[in-house]
């Protein structure tokens, strides 16, 4: 049983639907990862590369949406739309010319892994691998991404920092 605290405080309607979709994809990721490990594959690096490629793909789409404005205020409004904010219970946005910090308090990916009985240690690893998608987005936009805290590693919230 997981000791990680990851309980949503809000929900309903489209938020729960979005969470269920994210959980479904996270479950696929975890199960494919575990099956490849059972077959003796060194799956971590390949998974990281694939997820980063997907992040790069999405980063290119965001780049188009951002046009010529790569300021963090603009990026925040494109990347963190209302549904995303509610799904991950994001708050505490801090934006300056050089960085964007955001904190979120719930993770549907972690929920999926917990439902599958994935160990807390493996949840932390899968979380870091999944974040390669966000790292890929940041890379395409010329940003870097730093994670200082994650719920999957036992913290109360996840803290992301995009910077130039």
C-alpha positions as CSV (number, residue, x, y, z in Angstrom):
1,X,0.0,0.0,0.0
2,X,1.2,3.5,-0.9
3,X,2.3,5.9,1.8
4,X,2.1,8.8,-0.7
5,X,-0.6,11.5,0.0
6,X,-2.4,12.3,-3.2
7,X,-6.0,13.1,-2.6
8,X,-8.0,15.6,-4.7
9,X,-9.8,18.3,-3.0
10,X,-12.0,19.2,-5.9
11,X,-13.6,17.4,-8.8
12,X,-16.7,16.7,-10.7
13,X,-17.8,16.7,-14.3
14,X,-15.1,17.5,-16.9
15,X,-12.4,17.5,-14.2
16,X,-13.0,13.9,-13.3
17,X,-13.3,12.9,-17.0
18,X,-9.9,14.6,-17.7
19,X,-8.3,12.9,-14.7
20,X,-9.7,9.5,-15.8
21,X,-8.1,10.0,-19.3
22,X,-4.8,10.9,-17.7
23,X,-5.0,8.0,-15.4
24,X,-5.7,5.7,-18.3
25,X,-2.5,6.8,-20.2
26,X,-0.4,6.6,-17.0
27,X,-1.6,3.1,-16.4
28,X,-0.6,2.1,-19.9
29,X,2.9,3.6,-19.3
30,X,3.4,1.8,-16.0
31,X,2.2,-1.6,-17.3
32,X,4.2,-1.4,-20.5
33,X,7.3,-0.4,-18.4
34,X,6.7,-3.3,-16.0
35,X,6.2,-5.9,-18.7
36,X,9.3,-4.8,-20.5
37,X,11.3,-5.1,-17.3
38,X,10.0,-8.6,-16.7
39,X,11.2,-9.5,-20.2
40,X,14.7,-8.2,-19.3
41,X,14.7,-5.0,-21.3
42,X,16.4,-1.9,-20.1
43,X,13.3,0.1,-20.7
44,X,14.0,3.3,-18.8
45,X,16.2,5.1,-21.4
46,X,13.9,4.1,-24.3
47,X,10.8,5.3,-22.4
48,X,12.5,8.6,-21.5
49,X,13.4,9.2,-25.1
50,X,9.9,8.4,-26.4
51,X,8.2,10.6,-23.8
52,X,10.7,13.4,-24.5
53,X,9.9,13.1,-28.2
54,X,6.2,13.5,-27.4
55,X,7.1,16.6,-25.3
56,X,9.1,18.0,-28.2
57,X,6.1,17.4,-30.5
58,X,3.8,19.2,-28.1
59,X,6.4,21.9,-27.6
60,X,6.3,22.6,-31.3
61,X,2.5,23.0,-31.1
62,X,2.8,25.4,-28.2
63,X,5.5,27.3,-30.1
64,X,3.0,27.9,-32.9
65,X,0.4,29.0,-30.3
66,X,2.8,31.4,-28.7
67,X,3.8,33.1,-31.9
68,X,6.6,35.5,-31.3
69,X,5.9,36.0,-27.6
70,X,7.9,33.6,-25.4
71,X,7.4,35.6,-22.3
72,X,6.5,33.4,-19.3
73,X,3.1,35.2,-18.8
74,X,2.1,34.1,-22.4
75,X,3.5,30.6,-21.9
76,X,1.6,30.2,-18.7
77,X,-1.7,31.1,-20.3
78,X,-1.2,28.7,-23.2
79,X,0.3,25.8,-21.3
80,X,-1.7,26.0,-18.1
81,X,-5.3,26.3,-19.3
82,X,-8.3,26.3,-16.9
83,X,-8.9,22.6,-17.1
84,X,-5.3,21.7,-16.5
85,X,-5.2,24.0,-13.5
86,X,-8.3,22.3,-12.0
87,X,-7.2,18.7,-13.0
88,X,-3.9,19.0,-11.2
89,X,-5.1,21.5,-8.5
90,X,-2.5,24.0,-9.5
91,X,-1.9,27.2,-7.5
92,X,0.8,29.6,-6.5
93,X,1.9,30.7,-9.9
94,X,4.9,33.1,-9.9
95,X,5.9,34.7,-13.2
96,X,8.8,37.0,-13.9
97,X,10.7,37.9,-17.0
98,X,13.1,35.0,-16.4
99,X,11.0,32.2,-14.9
100,X,7.7,30.7,-14.2
101,X,7.0,28.7,-11.0
102,X,3.9,26.7,-10.4
103,X,2.8,24.4,-7.6
104,X,0.3,21.7,-7.9
105,X,-1.4,19.6,-5.3
106,X,-2.8,16.5,-7.0
107,X,-1.5,14.1,-9.7
108,X,-3.8,11.8,-11.6
109,X,-0.8,9.9,-13.0
110,X,0.2,9.0,-9.5
111,X,-3.4,8.0,-8.7
112,X,-3.2,5.5,-11.6
113,X,0.1,4.0,-10.4
114,X,-1.2,3.8,-6.8
115,X,-4.4,2.0,-8.0
116,X,-2.2,-0.5,-9.8
117,X,-0.2,-1.2,-6.6
118,X,3.1,0.3,-8.0
119,X,5.6,0.7,-5.2
120,X,6.2,4.2,-3.9
121,X,9.8,4.0,-5.2
122,X,8.7,3.0,-8.7
123,X,6.0,5.8,-8.6
124,X,8.8,8.3,-8.0
125,X,10.8,6.9,-11.0
126,X,7.7,6.9,-13.3
127,X,6.9,10.4,-12.3
128,X,10.4,11.6,-13.2
129,X,10.2,9.7,-16.5
130,X,6.8,11.2,-17.3
131,X,8.2,14.7,-16.6
132,X,10.5,14.2,-19.6
133,X,7.5,15.2,-21.6
134,X,7.4,18.6,-19.9
135,X,11.2,18.8,-20.2
136,X,10.8,18.2,-23.9
137,X,8.2,21.0,-24.2
138,X,10.6,23.3,-22.3
139,X,13.5,22.4,-24.6
140,X,11.6,23.3,-27.8
141,X,10.7,26.7,-26.3
142,X,14.3,27.4,-25.2
143,X,13.5,27.0,-21.5
144,X,14.8,24.6,-18.9
145,X,12.6,22.8,-16.4
146,X,13.5,22.1,-12.8
147,X,11.4,20.0,-10.4
148,X,12.2,20.7,-6.8
149,X,9.4,18.7,-5.2
150,X,7.1,16.0,-6.3
151,X,4.1,14.3,-4.7
152,X,5.4,11.0,-6.0
153,X,8.6,11.4,-4.0
154,X,6.7,12.1,-0.8
155,X,6.4,15.9,-0.9
156,X,3.1,17.7,-0.2
157,X,3.0,19.2,-3.7
158,X,4.8,19.3,-7.0
159,X,6.9,22.4,-7.7
160,X,7.9,23.1,-11.3
161,X,10.2,25.9,-12.4
162,X,10.6,26.9,-16.0
163,X,13.5,29.3,-16.6
164,X,15.6,30.7,-19.4
